[in-house]
Amino acid sequence: MSNKLFGKKLGMTRYFLEEGLSVPATLVQAGPCVVIQKKTIKKDGYEAIQVGFEVQKEHRLNRPMKGHFRSAGDKFFKYLKEIRVTNTDDFQLGEEIKADIFSVGDLVQVTSRSKGRGFTGVIKRWGFSGGKETHGCRSHRVPGSIGASATPGRVAKGKKMPGRMGYQKTTVKNLRIVDIRPEMGVIAIRGAIPGHCNSIVEISKI
């Protein structure tokens, strides 16, 4: 059985626990993921299965990709991901991996790309305090000095500077599943997970 599943972030809501406590929860459309290809140590150097997620129309694919999908069935998918496994013989081409691999109360970790914030300055990106908010100050939101003049005469690597913020691979660990709706393929995870709505997320058992 796989311990990982791919899905789509649907959004956040509140969830009432049995004791009446209201907690924030993120809803995820978990799977179904269909096994498209099996990779073995003999042929590829490692054991893994390739799964497809989110069905799309055939005319959006080129001929090689159509043939690749037809080897495992008659469905075509928008996303292809790999899941490392110990034995690929436990899986069959065309097999569906659904949300029922998880149980209520399981601890999981969720990986996704964080929201992109675009080009930002040092105050928003790194939390710099900025200059004085007084008349005559000319350094309200600038980074200030970024290096010495003669020695070393260059900007040190890793210097905190303005630049693009966000849209990085981010993992949040120790999140608990509070509810599962297998018939809908939806799971509710307590707390927030990275990414915007409709972003692809990777859910793994801990």
N, C-alpha and C positions, 0 to 999 in steps of 0.2 A: 504494500500500500504506500502511496505517496504521502509525504509529510509537508508538501508545499502545493499551493494553488494560486493561480492568477485571477484577478478580477478587476472590477471597475468601481471606483469610489462614486457613490450616489449622492452623498451629502451627510449632514449631521442632524440629529434630533435629540430628544430627551427620552430616557428609558426609566421606567419605574421598577425597581427591584421588589422582591417579595416582601421585604420588610418596610416597603413604602418609600424608600429613599429614591430621589430623582437624580439620575446621573447623566452626563453627556455621553452620547454614543454616535459612532459613525456607521452608516449603512454601506455595505459593500456587496455588489453583485458578484458573487464568488463562483466562477466557472459558468457552465461546464467547459472544461478543457478536454480536447480530444487528442489522443495520441496519434501523431502524424508519422514519427520516425523513431527507431530505436538505434542508439549508438552503443557500440560494444568496444571492449578493450582491444580485441583482436583487429578490428577494422579502424577504429577512431582513436584508440589509446585511452579511453575512459568510458565508464558506464553512465548513460543518461537517456532520457526520453525527450523527444521534441513534441511539444503540445501546441495546438492552435486554439485561439480564443477570439470570440466575436465573429460570427458569420458575416460574410460580405458577398456581394454579387460577383458572378464569374467574369463579367466583362471588364472588371477593374484589374485583372491579373494578366500577366504575360503567359505564353505557352509553357515555358519550363515550370513555372509555379503551379499552373493548372495540373500538369502531370504529377508534380510532387504531391499535391493534395489528393488527386484521384487514386494514388497508391494506397491511401488509407480510408477512402470512402468517397462520397459524392458531395461533401461540403467544402466550402472555401472560406478561409479565415483571414481576418485583418492583421492579427498579431501572431507571431511565432516565438515561443520561449522554450528554454531547456530546463529540465529538472534533473538533478543528479540523483541516481538511485543505486542500490547495491546489486540488483539483479534485474536486467531488462526482461528476463523470461517471465516475470510476474505480470507483464503488461502485454496487451494485444493491440495491433494497429486498429484504429477506429474506436477504441475503448474510451468511455467518458469518465473523467474524474470530476466529481461534484462536491458540493459543500458538505455532504454528509461525512467526509473524512475528518471533520472537526466535531467537537462536542461542546455543549455549554459548560463553561468553567475552564476551558483550555487556555493556557497562556501562549500567546503568539507574538511574533515580531513582524512588523509590516515595513516593507521597503518600497519607496516610490521617489519620484522627483519632486522636490519642493516647488512652491509657486515662484515663478520668475518675477522679480521686482524691477528689472530693467537697470539702466545706469543710475547709480546713486552715489551720493557724496559720502565722506568719511563719518559724518555725524549719524546718518541713518545706517550705514553699512557696518561701522565698527564701534559706534557709541562714543565718538569723540565729544568732548564738552564744548568745543568751539571757543571763540574769543568773547570779550566782554560785550554786553548789550548796552553800551553807553555811547554817547555822542563823541564822535572823533575816532572810534575804533574802526579799523579797516580789515579786520580778520574775524568776522562773525562766524562763518561756517567753513573756513578754509582749513586744510590740514596743518599748516605751519611749516616749519623747517623739515626737510626730508633727507638731509645729509650734510656733511661737512664740505667745505670749499676745496681745500687742497688735499686733505687726508681723510678718507680714502679717495676723495674726488669722484665718487659715484654713489648711486642709490643702492643700498643694501638689498639683497634678495629677500623677499617676503615682507617688504615694507608695506604697511597698511595704507592703501591709497584708494581714491575713488575708482569705481569700476562696476561691472555687472554683478548684481546681487541675486541670490536664489538660483533656482533651476539646477539644483545639485542632488545627486543620489543621496537620500536620507533614510535612515533606519530608526524606527522607534521600537524598543523592546518592552517585554513584560506587559503587554496589553491583554486584557481578559475578554473572552467571548461571553456576552451576556444573553444572547438569543440567536437561534438559528431557525430559518424557515426553509426546510429542504425543498418543499414543493415550488417555492419561488426562486430558490438558489440565492437567497439573501441571508447574510449574517450581520449581526450587530456587535460591534467591537467597542468596548468602553473606552472613552477618551477620544482624542484627535489623532489623525494620521496625516502624514505629509501629502501634498499634492492638491490640485484643484478638483472640482467635480468632473467626473468622466475621465479622470486620469487612471492609467493602468497601475495597479498595485500588486505586490507580491506578498502573500501571506504564508508564513512558515511556523510550524509548531516548534516550541522550545523544548 
